[in-house]
């Protein structure tokens, strides 16, 4: 039986959904997660909760590999970050900018002269000549405001043939894959509007490689992983798989089927990393702490981007940026690709963070799960309790938001 054709009954899985609580056992948190996993049919999930200057809850639920009966272990199981990878690219660019290696607002051809700006851009469905003197900046690329296409809104798909992406002799990084889309007309004039784009980050990754003189994997190891004290962050290469790499599954009716498994390292800067849940939590801890990012770096990362017309968008440099109802800053990102759905919500002013990684290849409502976890923790803190109550009583009933998919 080929990949994607092996049905596994998901109903049997959730008898074992609560697998490995490594720091504590909070039954209310566990029941919230289990309920969402059952409703959304999530095969395996890793959760990290950060409060103050430490990880207060770290737990694995469900299976990293169903057929092999391997439980999710948050310190061992490797999940794809998908678009959470964009936050890494943003941090790298901001650090390089503030250390004088590059200018976020310079023409990217300053560092990557091989780049050729398309001669046209789209305006209400009509191709318009690009004005003389137009250029694209790293800040625009990293805020989705450069006018770059995503997967299906350009003249051609940016995804290379899987026979090449899965071949280490052909897949030599990110630059080789740019040719599949980079000459297409821009979908808007640079700086005019927000258009989410993974290819935009791939191009930014190549610019960073050229400016800093090293390949992207090494740059992130030296500038991000090592200072954050994380050891499992790496490109998800198909030919050199990480140990305990979670299998991906799609829920089909009452079954799980194996999701496709193609290499994503060719889009490393936009969505190609993998790590344990513990290391994503350590990354979150570092990002909100005082040692890894300076106040100036945080301000640059988490300031909303201004467009040409003076309006702002809720995206900084590699991060979504919001203000909560009570006036606190929220910075976040979600991730969605083959084998993975992920979410990282951070509240740096409160020292509060939620890291969720899964091996679900279908759409699941991790935003709703994060919200319910956040509400629970905030209620406890408001009552003068700790964020985690070890051996807390399970609640007798649980409201599942109506927005959650029900299969």
N, C-alpha and C positions, 0 to 999 in steps of 0.2 A: 504494500500500500504506500503511495507516494506522500510527500509532504502536503499538509492541508486536507488529507483524506482519512485521517485517523480519528474517528469520533470517540469521545470519552464522556461518560455521563457526569455532568457537573453536580448533580444532586448528592452524590456520595462524598464529594469533596468536603462539603462544609461541616460534616461531623468532626473534621479535623482542622477547622479553619483557624483555631487559636493554637498556635504552635510553640513559639519560643519567646517568652518575655525575659529579656536579659537584664534589665535594671529593676523592674518592679512588675507587679501585676495589678492593673487597675481595671476592674471588671466592667465599669461603666464605659471607659474608653474602648475596651475590647468588644463590648456588645455593639457599640456604635459602628465600629469598623466591620464587624461580622455581618451586621444587618445590611450595610451598604454593599459589601462584597456579594451577599446573597442576591440582593435585588439587581445589582448591576452585572452579576455573573463575572466577578473578578477572580481569576484562578490563584494568583499570588500577589502579596502586597507587603511592602516594607514601610514602616512608619517611624519617624523621628520627631520628637517634640523638644523644642529648645526653650529654656526660660533662664533669664539672667545670663550667667556665663558658663552654663553647662547643658548637656543633653540630659533631660530629665526622664525621657521615655524613649526606648528603642526596642522595637518589636517586629517580628515577622509573622505573617499570617498566610495560611494556604500553602501552595506548592510552587517551588521553583521549577520542578519537572514532575508532571503527574504520573507518567508511565513508570518512572524510576522511584516514585514515592518519596521524592526529596522535598523536605519542608523548606520554606523560606527562612533563612537565617540572616538577620539584618547586618551581621558582621562578615558574612561570607558570600551570600547570593549577590550576583552582579546584575543590575537592571540597566537598561538603556536610559539615558537622560533625555533623549530626543531634544526638543527645543530649549530645555534648561541649559543646554550647551551655549546658547546665545549669551547668557549672563557671564560666562567665562570669557568669551570674546570681548564683551564690553569692558570687563575689568582689565584685561590685558591692554586694550587700546588706551584706556584712561591712564593706567600706570605709565605706559610708554609716552603719552602726551605730556604728563606732568613732570616726567623726568627728562624731557627735552629730546627724545628720540624721534618724535614726529609731531605734526600739528593736525589735530582732528579736523580743522577747518581749511586745510590746504587741498588743492587739487590732488586727487589720488595718483595722477600721473607723475607727480613729484617723486613718488616712491615706486611706482609701477608703470614705467613709461610705455610698456607693451600694451596697456589698456587703450582701446580705441572707443571713444564715446560714440554711441549710435548717432546717425545723422538725422534721425527723426524721433519724435515722441508722439504719443496718442493724446488727442484732445477731443473728448466726446465721440470717440470712435473713429476720428479722422487723423491720419498721419500728418504731422506738422513738422516743417523743417526746424532743426535745432538751431537757435540763434548762435552766431559767432561769439566765442568767448565763454560759452557755457562750460561748467565743469561740475564734477561730483566730488563730495568730500567724504571722509571716513565717518564724520558725525552723521551725515545723511544716510550712509549705508547702515549704520548701527542703530538708527532710529526708525528704519522703514520709511524714510521720507525721500529717498533718492530716485524714486520712480522705477525701481527694479521689479521685475515680474516675480510671481510665486510659481507654483507648479502648473496651473492650468489657465492662467490669464495672460499668457504671452503668445508669441507667434509659434513657438515650439516648446516642447517639454525640456526642462533643464536636467532631467535625469538621464544619465548615460545608460546604454544597454547593460543589463545585469551580467551578461557574459564578460563585460569589461570591469564593472565595479567589483565583481567577485574574483577577479584575476589579479594577483599581486604584481604581476609583470606589467599589466596595463594600468592598474590603479596605483599611481605613484604619489598620491596626495590630493590636493584640491585644484591646482592650476590646470591640470590636463582636462578636467571636466567642464571648465568654463566655456569651452568652444561650443557647447551644445545650446547656449542661450545668450551669451554675452553681447552678441552683435544684433540681437533683436531690438526693435524700437522700444524705448522706455514707455511705460504705461502711463506716465505723467511727467510733467516737467520737474526737474530736481528741486526739492524743497517746497513744492506746492501742496503736497498732501501725503497722508499716511496710507501706505499699502504694505501689508505684512508680506515679508519676503525672506525665505530661507536662502535663495541664491544671492541676495544682497549680502548676507553674512559670509557666504563662501567667498565672494569677491573681496570682502573686507579682510578675511583671513589670509588671502594671498597677499594683499597689500601689507599686512602686518609682517608676514614672512619676509617680504622684500625689504621693508624698512628696518627690520631687526636682524636680518641676516641668518635666520635659523628656521627649521621647519616647525610647523604649528604645534605638533605633539611635544617637541622639546621645549618650545616657548612656554606652553602651559605647565609643563612639569616644573620648570625653573621659576616661573613667575607666579604660578597659582598653587599647584598641588603641594610642592615642598614647603612654602611658607605657611600653607593652611594645615600642614601636618596630615595630609591625606595621601594614601598609598595605592589605592586601587583605581584612581581616575586614569583612563586610557582610551585610545581610539577603539571602537568596536569593529575590529577587522575580522572578516569571516575566515581568513586563512590562518589566523593566529588567535584563536579564541581565548578569552579570559576564562580562568577556572570558575566553576559554579555559575556559568552564564545562564541566566534564566531562559527557559524555553518560552516562546510566545504562543498565545492561544486566542482564538476567536470563538465567542459563544454563538452557536447556531441552534436555535430551538433549545432543547434540553441537553445538548452536547457541547463539548469543547472540541474544536479541531485545531491542529497546529497551524500557526500563522506562517506566512512566508518568512524566509530568513536570508535577506540580502545584505551585503556589506553597506555600512553607512559612513565609513571613514572618508569617503570622497567628499562628504559635506561636513567635515569635522567641526568647523567653526559655527555652523548653523544647526547641527543636530547629530553629532557623531560620537559622543562620549558615552562611557559606561562606568559604573562604580557600584559599590555596596551602598545600602541605605545609611549605614553608619558614616561612611565618608561624605555622602551628601549632607548629612546632619553636621559633620565637622566643618564642612564648607560653609554651611549656613551660620554656624557659630563664629567662624572666622570673619565672615562678611559683616556680621553685626558687632563684632568685637572692636577693640581699639588698636590691636597690633598689626593686623593684616592690611587694613585700609585706613588711610589717613582721612581726617575730616574733609580735606579738599577733594580727595578721590571720591568719597561718598557723595559729596555735593554735586560733583560733575556727573556721576553715574545716575543720580536720582533726581535730577532737575528735568522737568518736562521740556520737551523739544519745541522750539519756536519755529513755525513755518514762515514762508516768505511773506505772507499777509499779516504777520504779527500774532496770529492765534497760536495756541499751544495744543499739543497732543499728549495723551497719557502714557508716554513712552520716553524714557531717558536714553541712556547709552547701554543697550542690551537688556534693559529691565522695564517692565510695566511699573508705572508710578501712579499711586492713588492717594487720596486723603480720605480717611475713614469718617464716619458720621460724627465721631467724638473728636475729630481734628488731628488724629495721629497719621503718620506716614505709613503707607503700606507699599512694599515693593515685592514683586512677584513675577513668576513665569509659569506657564504650563508647557507640557510636551506631548506630542502625539505623532506616532509613526508605527511602522510594523513592529510588533512584539511589545509595544510599550505605550502606556499613558502615565504621565507624571505631573506633579504639581509641587511648587515651592512658594510658600507665602511667608513673608518676613515682616515684622513690625519693629524696626530697629530702635525706635524711640522707647519702646516698651521692653526690648530684649526678648521678644516672643517670636517663635518660628515654628513652622510645620512643614515637614518634608515627607512627601508620599511618592513612592515608586511602585509600579505594577508591571506585570507581564501580560496585561490585557491588550489585545490588538484591535478591539472594537471600541466604540465610543462609550465612555463611562463618565459619570458626573462626579469627578474628584473635587470640583469646586464646592458642591453640596456637602461632601464628606468633610472637607477642610473646615467649612463654615460651622458644622455641628460640633466638631472637635474644638474649634476656637471658642464657640459659645460656652461649651462645658468648662473649659479651662478658665475663661474670663469670669464666669459665674463663681467658680471656686476662689479665684483671687479676690474678687469683690467681697466675698464672705470672710476674707481673712484666712482662707485655707491655702494649702499648697496646690500647685498646678496638677499634681498627680497624687491620688489618694490610694495608697497600696491596699489591696484587698477590698477596695470600695464595693459596696453592695451593687449587684446588677439591678438595673431598673426594670420594673415589671413590664412596661410597654415602651415602645420607641416610635416616635413620629418619623416616618420616612418622607422627606419632602416630595410633593407631587411632581416636581420637575425631574425627579430621578427616572431614568429609563427602567421600565419594568419587563423588558424582554420580549 
